[in-house]
Amino acid sequence: MKEFDYELPQGAIAQEPATPRDSAKLLVDSGMDRPPQHLTVANLPDQLGPGDVVVVNETSVIPARLPLRKVTGGAVEVLLLEPVVDGWAALVKPSRRVKSGTELRSERDKDLQVIVGDEIGEDGQRKVVVLHAGEAVSNPSESRRLSIAGESPLPPYITSKGHSPERYQTVYARTPGSVAAPTAGLHLTNELLEEIRGRGAQIEKVDLVVGLDTFRPVTVDDPADHIMHSESYEVDESTWEICQTARRVVAIGTTTVRALESAARGTLSGRTDLFLRRGSQFEVVDVLMTNFHMPRSTLLMMIDAFIGERWKELYREALDNNYRFLSFGDAMLLRRTPS
């Protein structure tokens, strides 16, 4: 894992999204032994043309972070992760002080009630039951009932406050379920998508529900020992067929890569724990637009598998030129290096 570490200054971590969205910087990889280009996301259409298929992840972020209180007044935070039978898998903080059967209430929405259950699975997850006005909220499609009490679960390294929920949501978000945004897509606007179509490229959509584990640093020394948690995905048959005949498949974000490459290895929908790292073959994706990722993360290992160790030079170039890193940060456009 030491090979996937680098020094990330605190000041390089973006605390605010770029305004407008497509004003974010775009570092364009020109290949080995050639300097990268310094552009903005607004220049993305110039990099595309007829025969290209641009694929985005249309998942939407739900207001999964619930600041709540016990009947006795103690503050408890519940982070909903995904539905399970008769409830949700969730992270409860502080978990040790919340006994099974504890009832929690929202000060923002008096109709919301959460009942904490036993520990399930790994990482200290708890089963919780969510009720709104006495009715169970058991599916992400019902997440509008959480909108008053809940918040978008921004990553912990974003410490600034007061962000509009829409800025942690892509303009094409459609399918509720994720607890983290597919961040590369945050840079795209409807006008930019139309300009991409105007260059002769097609835009297709997949769905992959983004979980928190996607962004967690790897804590083991050997990547082979890291356990990937599964996420649900779906690739429409029409999208899949179009990708088969594309000149190039351009994935917007690592979650789109995971959906497409999972489909290539199995079925067009289901759950995936695909771990793309050094030695992995990319069967579908030719070009990747992605943000700059955390040290020692599975996402950084995917970049290493996609372009090789050249990522280290590109990251140094970005830091030297004041690019902004992580979820609200700038982006890079990478062309896959043949194995």
C-alpha distance (Angstrom), angle and dihedral (degrees) to the residues before:
residue distance angle dihedral
M1 . . .
K2 3.81 . .
E3 3.81 86.9 .
F4 3.80 89.4 64.2
D5 3.78 96.6 50.1
Y6 3.79 126.3 101.1
E7 3.78 136.1 161.8
L8 3.80 110.8 -93.5
P9 3.82 111.6 -171.7
Q10 3.79 114.2 -141.1
G11 3.79 89.5 -125.7
A12 3.82 91.0 60.3
I13 3.82 92.7 62.1
A14 3.81 108.0 98.8
Q15 3.79 113.8 -125.3
E16 3.80 96.9 -179.6
P17 3.82 130.4 42.0
A18 3.79 118.5 -114.5
T19 3.81 114.9 -93.3
P20 2.95 116.1 -118.3
R21 3.78 95.5 26.5
D22 3.79 96.8 -124.9
S23 3.82 93.5 50.2
A24 3.82 88.6 83.4
K25 3.79 113.9 116.8
L26 3.81 118.1 -100.9
L27 3.79 119.6 -155.4
V28 3.81 106.2 -157.8
D29 3.80 115.8 -154.8
S30 3.81 110.0 -136.1
G31 3.79 95.8 -171.8
M32 3.77 134.6 -102.8
D33 3.82 118.4 -22.5
R34 3.80 92.4 7.5
P35 3.82 125.4 101.6
P36 3.82 116.5 -113.9
Q37 3.78 122.5 -113.6
H38 3.79 121.2 -113.2
L39 3.81 107.7 -140.7
T40 3.80 138.1 137.2
V41 3.79 129.2 -108.8
A42 3.81 86.9 -105.1
N43 3.83 85.5 70.4
L44 3.81 92.8 57.0
P45 3.84 94.7 102.3
D46 3.82 88.3 60.3
Q47 3.81 87.9 63.9
L48 3.82 93.6 53.6
G49 3.78 136.9 66.8
P50 3.81 148.0 157.4
G51 3.78 113.6 -30.8
D52 3.80 94.4 27.0
V53 3.79 118.0 121.3
V54 3.81 114.9 -156.3
V55 3.81 111.7 -158.2
V56 3.81 123.4 -162.5
N57 3.79 133.4 -174.9
E58 3.81 108.5 -119.8
T59 3.80 97.0 -166.3
S60 3.80 115.8 129.0
V61 3.79 129.3 -143.6
I62 3.79 116.7 -114.8
P63 3.85 123.6 -146.9
A64 3.78 89.0 -102.9
R65 3.82 100.7 155.7
L66 3.80 109.3 87.9
P67 3.84 119.2 -172.0
L68 3.81 102.9 -155.9
R69 3.80 142.1 163.8
K70 3.77 136.0 -137.7
V71 3.79 118.8 -121.0
T72 3.82 85.6 -103.8
G73 3.81 90.4 56.6
G74 3.81 101.8 -104.9
A75 3.81 115.4 144.1
V76 3.82 117.3 -117.4
E77 3.79 128.9 175.2
V78 3.80 119.8 -150.0
L79 3.79 119.8 -166.1
L80 3.80 112.1 -165.2
L81 3.81 112.2 -143.7
E82 3.80 108.4 175.4
P83 3.80 140.3 -33.9
V84 3.80 119.8 -84.4
V85 3.81 129.8 177.6
D86 3.82 108.1 -54.0
G87 3.79 94.6 -8.3
W88 3.79 147.3 2.9
A89 3.77 136.6 -63.8
A90 3.79 105.0 -124.2
L91 3.77 145.5 166.8
V92 3.79 112.7 -121.5
K93 3.79 121.2 -160.2
P94 2.99 121.0 -129.5
S95 3.80 87.3 16.3
R96 3.80 97.9 173.6
R97 3.80 92.0 60.4
V98 3.79 94.5 50.9
K99 3.79 113.9 80.8
S100 3.77 122.9 -154.4
G101 3.79 109.2 -87.4
T102 3.81 94.6 31.5
E103 3.80 113.8 147.7
L104 3.79 118.1 -140.1
R105 3.80 129.1 -167.0
S106 3.80 136.5 -164.0
E107 3.79 121.7 -123.2
R108 3.81 89.1 -156.7
D109 3.79 97.4 50.6
K110 3.79 117.0 28.8
D111 3.81 90.6 -167.3
L112 3.82 93.2 64.2
Q113 3.79 120.4 95.0
V114 3.81 128.6 173.2
I115 3.79 123.9 -168.4
V116 3.79 114.9 -161.4
G117 3.79 118.3 -140.9
D118 3.80 137.3 -177.1
E119 3.78 128.6 -48.5
I120 3.80 114.2 -86.5
G121 3.77 133.4 -173.4
E122 3.77 121.3 -18.0
D123 3.80 137.3 -36.0
G124 3.79 92.7 41.3
Q125 3.79 95.3 -70.1
R126 3.81 116.6 170.5
K127 3.77 130.8 -155.6
V128 3.80 111.9 -120.5
V129 3.79 133.9 -177.6
V130 3.81 116.2 -141.8
L131 3.80 120.1 -156.8
H132 3.80 128.9 -177.4
A133 3.79 117.1 -169.3
G134 3.81 86.8 -16.6
E135 3.82 94.8 -54.6
A136 3.78 122.6 112.6
V137 3.80 117.6 -109.8
S138 3.79 99.0 -153.8
N139 3.80 105.7 148.2
P140 3.82 134.6 56.9
S141 3.80 88.7 -125.8
E142 3.82 86.6 69.1
S143 3.80 92.7 52.7
R144 3.82 92.1 114.8
R145 3.82 84.8 80.4
L146 3.79 87.5 64.6
S147 3.80 95.2 50.5
I148 3.82 96.6 96.8
A149 3.80 97.1 44.7
G150 3.80 99.5 30.7
E151 3.78 137.9 71.6
S152 3.78 135.6 -157.0
P153 3.81 105.1 -93.2
L154 3.81 100.3 -120.8
P155 3.82 114.6 -168.5
P156 3.83 114.1 -92.4
Y157 3.81 92.8 -113.8
I158 3.83 89.3 66.6
T159 3.78 101.1 82.3
S160 3.81 99.3 164.8
K161 3.79 116.7 103.7
G162 3.78 140.1 -144.8
H163 3.80 100.3 49.4
S164 3.79 117.7 162.0
P165 3.82 109.2 -115.5
E166 3.81 88.8 -130.3
R167 3.81 90.9 65.9
Y168 3.81 90.5 61.9
Q169 3.79 89.0 52.3
T170 3.80 129.7 75.1
V171 3.81 117.6 -120.1
Y172 3.82 89.1 -118.1
A173 3.82 97.3 46.8
R174 3.79 108.9 140.7
T175 3.81 114.2 147.2
P176 3.83 114.5 66.2
G177 3.79 118.1 -140.3
S178 3.80 115.2 86.8
V179 3.79 125.9 111.2
A180 3.79 92.3 -162.3
A181 3.79 129.9 38.7
P182 3.81 124.8 -112.7
T183 3.78 85.6 -116.1
A184 3.81 102.1 -163.6
G185 3.80 87.9 63.6
L186 3.81 91.7 57.7
H187 3.82 87.9 80.6
L188 3.80 95.6 60.7
T189 3.80 124.5 94.4
N190 3.79 130.0 -166.4
E191 3.80 89.1 -112.3
L192 3.80 91.3 52.5
L193 3.81 91.2 49.9
E194 3.80 89.5 52.7
E195 3.79 90.4 50.0
I196 3.81 89.8 51.5
R197 3.81 89.4 53.3
G198 3.78 88.1 48.5
R199 3.81 89.2 59.9
G200 3.80 89.4 59.2
A201 3.79 98.3 -100.6
Q202 3.81 122.4 129.9
I203 3.80 124.7 -132.1
E204 3.79 119.2 -144.5
K205 3.79 132.3 174.8
V206 3.78 137.3 -137.2
D207 3.78 130.5 178.1
L208 3.79 125.9 -130.2
V209 3.79 120.3 164.1
V210 3.80 105.7 -132.1
G211 3.79 115.2 -139.0
L212 3.78 129.1 -167.9
D213 3.80 92.1 -108.4
T214 3.79 89.5 70.1
F215 3.81 89.0 71.4
R216 3.78 102.2 36.2
P217 3.81 118.7 113.5
V218 3.78 115.9 -113.2
T219 3.80 110.1 -109.2
V220 3.82 100.5 -169.7
D221 3.81 123.0 87.4
D222 3.80 95.2 -131.6
P223 3.84 116.9 52.2
A224 3.80 88.7 -147.0
D225 3.81 87.8 68.8
H226 3.81 94.2 55.0
I227 3.80 115.8 107.7
M228 3.80 115.6 -144.7
H229 3.79 116.0 -148.0
S230 3.77 115.0 -135.0
E231 3.80 126.8 -109.0
S232 3.79 129.2 -167.4
Y233 3.80 119.3 -114.3
E234 3.79 141.4 174.3
V235 3.80 131.4 -163.4
D236 3.81 116.2 -170.5
E237 3.78 114.0 -126.1
S238 3.81 90.1 -124.5
T239 3.82 91.0 53.9
W240 3.78 90.3 49.0
E241 3.80 93.1 50.7
I242 3.80 92.3 48.9
C243 3.80 90.6 51.2
Q244 3.80 90.7 54.7
T245 3.80 92.4 61.8
A246 3.82 98.8 35.8
R247 3.78 122.4 122.0
R248 3.80 86.2 -138.3
V249 3.80 133.1 -2.6
V250 3.80 108.9 -139.5
A251 3.81 112.8 -163.8
I252 3.80 119.0 -157.4
G253 3.79 101.9 -147.4
T254 3.77 138.0 -8.3
T255 3.81 92.4 -89.0
T256 3.80 89.4 61.6
V257 3.81 88.3 51.3
R258 3.80 90.5 52.4
A259 3.81 92.2 50.7
L260 3.81 95.0 48.4
E261 3.79 96.4 41.7
S262 3.82 90.8 46.1
A263 3.81 89.4 53.1
A264 3.81 89.0 51.5
R265 3.80 90.1 55.1
G266 3.80 98.9 44.2
T267 3.78 137.9 -19.8
L268 3.79 130.8 -10.7
S269 3.80 91.6 -112.0
G270 3.77 138.9 21.8
R271 3.79 135.1 78.4
T272 3.77 125.0 -40.8
D273 3.79 135.4 -162.4
L274 3.80 92.5 175.2
F275 3.82 111.3 160.1
L276 3.80 110.0 -160.6
R277 3.80 108.7 -163.4
R278 3.78 140.6 137.3
G279 3.80 109.4 -32.6
S280 3.82 94.5 24.1
Q281 3.80 116.9 130.8
F282 3.80 119.8 -133.3
E283 3.77 107.7 -141.8
V284 3.81 100.3 177.5
V285 3.81 115.3 15.1
D286 3.82 119.8 80.3
V287 3.82 102.1 166.7
L288 3.80 129.5 29.1
M289 3.79 131.0 -163.6
T290 3.78 109.2 -163.5
N291 3.79 142.5 152.5
F292 3.82 124.2 -111.9
H293 3.79 110.4 -84.5
M294 3.78 139.8 -142.5
P295 3.80 119.4 -88.7
R296 3.81 114.8 -98.5
S297 3.81 93.0 17.5
T298 3.79 131.3 138.1
L299 3.81 87.8 -123.2
L300 3.78 91.3 59.5
M301 3.80 88.9 49.3
M302 3.81 89.0 54.3
I303 3.82 89.5 53.8
D304 3.81 89.3 50.1
A305 3.80 89.7 52.7
F306 3.81 90.9 47.8
I307 3.82 101.0 49.8
G308 3.80 104.8 5.3
E309 3.79 125.7 -127.3
R310 3.80 90.5 -30.6
W311 3.81 85.7 96.0
K312 3.82 87.9 79.2
E313 3.80 91.5 61.0
L314 3.80 91.6 45.7
Y315 3.80 92.6 49.5
R316 3.80 90.6 49.6
E317 3.80 89.4 49.3
A318 3.79 90.5 50.6
L319 3.81 94.1 48.9
D320 3.81 91.3 46.9
N321 3.81 89.4 53.2
N322 3.81 97.0 47.0
Y323 3.79 97.9 -108.2
R324 3.80 113.8 170.0
F325 3.79 117.1 -119.8
L326 3.83 139.3 -143.9
S327 3.81 130.6 11.0
F328 3.83 100.8 -16.2
G329 3.80 92.1 31.5
D330 3.78 137.6 101.8
A331 3.80 128.1 -76.1
M332 3.78 143.8 -124.9
L333 3.81 132.1 -147.8
L334 3.79 114.0 -140.7
R335 3.79 131.6 -170.6
R336 3.79 114.1 -150.2
T337 3.79 114.9 -106.5
P338 3.83 110.8 -135.8
S339 3.79 112.9 -114.3
